[in-house]
């Protein structure tokens, strides 16, 4: 299978490498920035290009992994191709690709960072395609990377993306706020890392509403007040403490 | 080493079992409720009691693992003992134990649930004691359970506890809210579990502020508005979405 990778950021890098490791041939990497294209091209043994007109017409898959608001423009820059064009975005509809006969979405429901290698066995792949044949083709491609394959339409993909913001982006932000509390008091973030892991491990089997702990769910007023008092010099954190404690009380 | 365990909830159960597995002798389990005391006593091969007057005077360690507002009362019910009296609470000062000659705090900075076994190797133990000798004694005891030993006074322990509320209790609540979003749209929480794990794994090496992703940190206004729109029938979640997105923008 021949793949052209459009984009050279985190998602593009992880996916291009995963495809390559699973036997696909990454023939080109396109980016507006040559040095970025070149870096990923070097990793995957492919050609770096910066002009969409130079895209190879014979690829089986055109993988668009660029910023959301650039997807449509990149897709429209691909001319006279017959292979499947997919984007990888959770927040973008499939319809932005409709100029192409064969198109779909290949959304990895996972968080990627450049430094951290990721095993695609743990990456749910959410697929959408503009025909049954293209869905079957995408499924066969996806199964080379991960056993976690879901058929998800544009509406549901947007929902998954919002849910992911709560479960990943907001969660990481809370990790950061906890770090802020520790730092202000000369305590090391290292101390919290085992707790962070265990909290995630717990909901791998259980549902979160069944394993909620802490002062808010117990309605332990004394501790809640004490914590608000401890945060009085960090009013921003105090406000979030109150909001989320109230939200816990409301939903239990 | 002979231990009397006062309490029979999650923390008491995990700690009593961990001590037993590491060669200590749990001689009694006290609880107000006999059947609860009996259940843990059976697990640890010890005697169940419900009257504090029946507590064995010859134990080396009296481990108070009861609800925060019951600690002082239980401590005062222990008469004529010479062993070390410790509580396990993050939110309670050491001074509630000051009626006892030898006392301290043995706070496991971890989340416990009855169903989930836990390896104490991953449990940071935060110790405080009323004398250097008692601190040394507690350290020797703690090292049997975990290599993660910290000397932490009452003020810092309270800070750790607040930070833990952010990194564990509030995080779990966000998992729950993401589940709510999925459920309303007939999507399975299972799909998010790999993302939840990876989010926790990422900060085991990195600091959270260095790995923040998502629309808020990119200030991707289009996606932020779309997400708020998607949550309009869940006003409670919409509000939290706005609050936490603003908090991310403010801190980056």
Interface residues (C-beta under 8 A of the other chain):
Chain A: X68 X69 X91 X109 X110 X111 X112 X113 X115 X116 X118 X122 X123 X124 X126 X148 X150 X156 X158 X159 X160 X161 X162 X163 X164 X165 X166 X167 X168 X169 X170 X171 X172 X173 X174 X175 X176 X177 X178 X179 X180 X181 X182 X185 X187 X189 X191 X192 X193 X194 X195 X196 X197 X198 X199 X200 X201 X202 X203 X204 X205 X206 X207 X208 X209 X211 X212 X213 X214 X215 X216 X217 X220 X222 X223 X226 X227 X230 X231 X236 X237 X240 X241 X243 X244 X247 X248 X250 X251
Chain B: X68 X69 X91 X109 X110 X111 X113 X115 X116 X118 X122 X123 X124 X126 X148 X150 X156 X158 X159 X160 X161 X162 X163 X164 X165 X166 X167 X168 X169 X170 X171 X172 X173 X174 X175 X176 X177 X178 X179 X180 X181 X182 X185 X187 X189 X191 X192 X193 X194 X195 X196 X197 X198 X199 X200 X201 X202 X203 X204 X205 X206 X207 X208 X209 X211 X212 X213 X214 X215 X216 X217 X220 X222 X223 X226 X227 X230 X231 X236 X237 X240 X241 X243 X244 X247 X248 X250 X251
